[in-house]
Amino acid sequence: MKSSLKIYFLIFIFLIFSTYNIKYGEKNFSIIFPVKEILIKNSVATDPLKLKSDLNFLMDASLLFLNKEKILTTINGYEFISNIEIKKK
């Protein structure tokens, strides 16, 4: 019984230390499903570079914990955008 408890404890400690990341507190850095690229399609009426710079806060953020309200307030500043779509690849 003691040896199995010791093994579970060591596995738990290993998991804790293996998921530690030094850069975690710097930015919206995420290990699980990070946003690596923002792709803007069919942008005839808007400037895609300005839109991409406005959405730059999403870079390296987790897809699981995106702030939908912040994205919508950023997108609502552009009058010609009718919808947005987020795809996970």
Phi and psi in degrees as GROMACS dihedral restraints (atoms count N, CA, C in turn):
[ dihedral_restraints ]
;  ai    aj    ak    al  type     phi  dphi    fc
    3     4     5     6     1   -67.4    20    10
    4     5     6     7     1   -37.0    20    10
    6     7     8     9     1   -68.9    20    10
    7     8     9    10     1   -37.6    20    10
    9    10    11    12     1   -69.0    20    10
   10    11    12    13     1   -35.8    20    10
   12    13    14    15     1   -65.4    20    10
   13    14    15    16     1   -39.7    20    10
   15    16    17    18     1   -66.0    20    10
   16    17    18    19     1   -38.8    20    10
   18    19    20    21     1   -65.9    20    10
   19    20    21    22     1   -43.5    20    10
   21    22    23    24     1   -63.2    20    10
   22    23    24    25     1   -39.4    20    10
   24    25    26    27     1   -64.4    20    10
   25    26    27    28     1   -43.2    20    10
   27    28    29    30     1   -66.2    20    10
   28    29    30    31     1   -37.9    20    10
   30    31    32    33     1   -64.0    20    10
   31    32    33    34     1   -42.0    20    10
   33    34    35    36     1   -62.4    20    10
   34    35    36    37     1   -46.2    20    10
   36    37    38    39     1   -62.5    20    10
   37    38    39    40     1   -41.6    20    10
   39    40    41    42     1   -61.2    20    10
   40    41    42    43     1   -43.3    20    10
   42    43    44    45     1   -63.9    20    10
   43    44    45    46     1   -40.3    20    10
   45    46    47    48     1   -62.9    20    10
   46    47    48    49     1   -48.6    20    10
   48    49    50    51     1   -76.2    20    10
   49    50    51    52     1   -23.8    20    10
   51    52    53    54     1   -79.4    20    10
   52    53    54    55     1   -19.0    20    10
   54    55    56    57     1   -97.9    20    10
   55    56    57    58     1     0.3    20    10
   57    58    59    60     1   -71.9    20    10
   58    59    60    61     1   137.2    20    10
   60    61    62    63     1  -132.6    20    10
   61    62    63    64     1   128.9    20    10
   63    64    65    66     1   -67.7    20    10
   64    65    66    67     1   -37.8    20    10
   66    67    68    69     1   -84.2    20    10
   67    68    69    70     1    10.3    20    10
   69    70    71    72     1   -62.0    20    10
   70    71    72    73     1   -39.3    20    10
   72    73    74    75     1   -85.1    20    10
   73    74    75    76     1    -4.6    20    10
   75    76    77    78     1   -70.6    20    10
   76    77    78    79     1   -45.4    20    10
   78    79    80    81     1  -149.1    20    10
   79    80    81    82     1  -167.3    20    10
   81    82    83    84     1   -76.4    20    10
   82    83    84    85     1    50.3    20    10
   84    85    86    87     1   -78.9    20    10
   85    86    87    88     1   132.3    20    10
   87    88    89    90     1  -131.0    20    10
   88    89    90    91     1   140.4    20    10
   90    91    92    93     1   -87.7    20    10
   91    92    93    94     1   -35.4    20    10
   93    94    95    96     1   -95.7    20    10
   94    95    96    97     1   119.1    20    10
   96    97    98    99     1    51.2    20    10
   97    98    99   100     1    59.1    20    10
   99   100   101   102     1   -77.2    20    10
  100   101   102   103     1   149.7    20    10
  102   103   104   105     1   -79.2    20    10
  103   104   105   106     1   117.9    20    10
  105   106   107   108     1  -103.6    20    10
  106   107   108   109     1   -24.9    20    10
  108   109   110   111     1  -146.9    20    10
  109   110   111   112     1   140.5    20    10
  111   112   113   114     1  -113.1    20    10
  112   113   114   115     1   118.2    20    10
  114   115   116   117     1  -111.5    20    10
  115   116   117   118     1   126.3    20    10
  117   118   119   120     1  -113.9    20    10
  118   119   120   121     1   122.6    20    10
  120   121   122   123     1  -115.4    20    10
  121   122   123   124     1   154.1    20    10
  123   124   125   126     1    54.2    20    10
  124   125   126   127     1    48.8    20    10
  126   127   128   129     1  -103.0    20    10
  127   128   129   130     1    77.0    20    10
  129   130   131   132     1   -83.5    20    10
  130   131   132   133     1   -43.6    20    10
  132   133   134   135     1   -91.4    20    10
  133   134   135   136     1   -12.9    20    10
  135   136   137   138     1  -116.4    20    10
  136   137   138   139     1   159.5    20    10
  138   139   140   141     1   -85.2    20    10
  139   140   141   142     1   112.9    20    10
  141   142   143   144     1   -65.8    20    10
  142   143   144   145     1   -29.6    20    10
  144   145   146   147     1   -70.1    20    10
  145   146   147   148     1   -38.7    20    10
  147   148   149   150     1   -69.2    20    10
  148   149   150   151     1   -41.0    20    10
  150   151   152   153     1   -64.0    20    10
  151   152   153   154     1   -40.5    20    10
  153   154   155   156     1   -66.0    20    10
  154   155   156   157     1   -38.2    20    10
  156   157   158   159     1   -69.9    20    10
  157   158   159   160     1   -32.4    20    10
  159   160   161   162     1   -70.4    20    10
  160   161   162   163     1   -29.5    20    10
  162   163   164   165     1   -94.2    20    10
  163   164   165   166     1    12.3    20    10
  165   166   167   168     1   -65.4    20    10
  166   167   168   169     1   -20.3    20    10
  168   169   170   171     1   -66.2    20    10
  169   170   171   172     1   -15.2    20    10
  171   172   173   174     1   -80.8    20    10
  172   173   174   175     1   -17.2    20    10
  174   175   176   177     1   -61.9    20    10
  175   176   177   178     1   132.5    20    10
  177   178   179   180     1    65.2    20    10
  178   179   180   181     1     8.9    20    10
  180   181   182   183     1   -83.2    20    10
  181   182   183   184     1   157.8    20    10
  183   184   185   186     1   -79.0    20    10
  184   185   186   187     1   139.0    20    10
  186   187   188   189     1   -66.0    20    10
  187   188   189   190     1   -25.4    20    10
  189   190   191   192     1   -73.7    20    10
  190   191   192   193     1   -27.5    20    10
  192   193   194   195     1  -121.2    20    10
  193   194   195   196     1    38.3    20    10
  195   196   197   198     1   -70.8    20    10
  196   197   198   199     1   141.3    20    10
  198   199   200   201     1   -88.5    20    10
  199   200   201   202     1   101.0    20    10
  201   202   203   204     1   -63.1    20    10
  202   203   204   205     1   -39.8    20    10
  204   205   206   207     1   -65.8    20    10
  205   206   207   208     1   -39.1    20    10
  207   208   209   210     1   -67.4    20    10
  208   209   210   211     1   -37.9    20    10
  210   211   212   213     1   -66.2    20    10
  211   212   213   214     1   -43.9    20    10
  213   214   215   216     1   -66.4    20    10
  214   215   216   217     1   -37.4    20    10
  216   217   218   219     1   -67.9    20    10
  217   218   219   220     1   -33.7    20    10
  219   220   221   222     1   -68.8    20    10
  220   221   222   223     1   -42.8    20    10
  222   223   224   225     1   -70.1    20    10
  223   224   225   226     1   -34.5    20    10
  225   226   227   228     1   -65.9    20    10
  226   227   228   229     1   -15.4    20    10
  228   229   230   231     1   -70.1    20    10
  229   230   231   232     1   -15.5    20    10
  231   232   233   234     1  -103.8    20    10
  232   233   234   235     1   119.0    20    10
  234   235   236   237     1   -76.9    20    10
  235   236   237   238     1   -19.0    20    10
  237   238   239   240     1   -93.5    20    10
  238   239   240   241     1    -3.1    20    10
  240   241   242   243     1   -85.9    20    10
  241   242   243   244     1   122.7    20    10
  243   244   245   246     1   -97.1    20    10
  244   245   246   247     1   -32.9    20    10
  246   247   248   249     1  -155.0    20    10
  247   248   249   250     1   162.4    20    10
  249   250   251   252     1  -129.9    20    10
  250   251   252   253     1   155.8    20    10
  252   253   254   255     1  -140.7    20    10
  253   254   255   256     1   132.9    20    10
  255   256   257   258     1  -111.4    20    10
  256   257   258   259     1   122.9    20    10
  258   259   260   261     1  -116.0    20    10
  259   260   261   262     1   140.8    20    10
  261   262   263   264     1  -108.9    20    10
  262   263   264   265     1   121.8    20    10
